[in-house]
C-alpha cells in the first residue's frame, strides 16, 4: 500500500505533467473542482482542473467537487506513472469517477 506522501507526490507529478501537456495540446475548456479520495488510506486531496491543468492541489476532501475520483493508493500511483490504463481501471472498477457525461468526455482528452 502506498503512503499518503506517495499519493500526494503522484498527484503533484500528474499536475506537472498536465501543465507541460497543456501548452502542447489544444486548450481544453474544463474548469471544475476535483476531489481525489484514496479509499484504502481514508484520506483525500482536492484541487481544480482549469484549462487542462491541475491547480490548487491540497490535502482534504471537497464534498462539493464537480468531479470525484475514488481510487486505491497503489492504483493512483500506478495510474499516474503509466503502469495502469485509466479506461481499463474504470472498467474493472479499480477507479470510480463521478462527473457529468460531458466532463467525462473532456477528462478522457486529459488522461
N, C-alpha and C positions, 0 to 999 in steps of 0.2 A: 504494500500500500504506500502510495506516495504521500509525502507530508504536506501540510498546509503551505510551507515555504516553497516546496517544489511546484505546487499548484499555482501559487502566486507568481512564481518565476515563469511558468509555462504561459500564463495569461499575459505577462509583460512581454515575453517573446512573441506571442501572437500579435500584440499591439504593435511591436516593432516591425514585424513582417507586413501587417496590413498598412502601416504607414509608408513603407517602401513601395508596396504594390499600388497604393492609391495614386501615386504620381505616374505610374506606368500604364494604368488602366483608364478606361473611360470612367468618368465620375458616376458613382452610384448614389442615387438620390434616396438615402436612407438615414433618417435622424430619429433614433429610438433609444429609449433606456433599455439596459440589458442587465439581467441577473444570471449569474452562473452559480448554481447550487451543487456543491460537492456532497453527494449522497452518503458516501461511506465515512466521511470526516465530520459531518454535521456542521459544515461551515459554508459560507457563500462569499461571493465577490460581486460587485456591481460596477457598472460604468455606462458609457454611452457610445453607440455606434453613430458616427457622424461623417458623412461623405466618404464612406469606405474605410474609415479609421476607427480604432477603439481608443477612446479618450476618457479621462477622469476615472481611471480604474482605482477602486478602493475596496477595502475589506468590508464585509457585511452584506446583508441581503437588501433587496429593494422589492418589497411585496407588490408595488405598483408598476414594476417594469413591464414594458410592452412586449419584450422578448425574454423568455425564461428558458435557460438550459438546465437540465438535471443530468448529472454525469458522475461516474465514479472517479476517484483521484487518478488511478493508473490509466484509465481511458482518456482523461483530459490530457495528461502528459503525452500519451501515445498519439492522440489526435493532433495536438499542436506540432509534434515533431515528425509528423508524416508516417507514422507506423500504423495508423488506424484511419481508414477511409470513412468520412463523415456519413456518406449515404448508406454504407453497409452497417455502420454503428447505429444509425437511426432505424434501419430495417430490422436489426436484431434487438432493438430496444435497449441497447447499451447507452444510448443518448436519447433524451427526450427534449424536444424543442416545442415550446408553446409560443405561437405567434400567429398573426393573421396570415392567410394564404399568400397575400401579395408580398408581405415582408419575407415569408419563406422563400419565395422565388428570388428576391433580391439577395438574401443571405447565401443562396447557392452560388451566386456570382463571386461572393467574397471568399467562400471556403473552397 
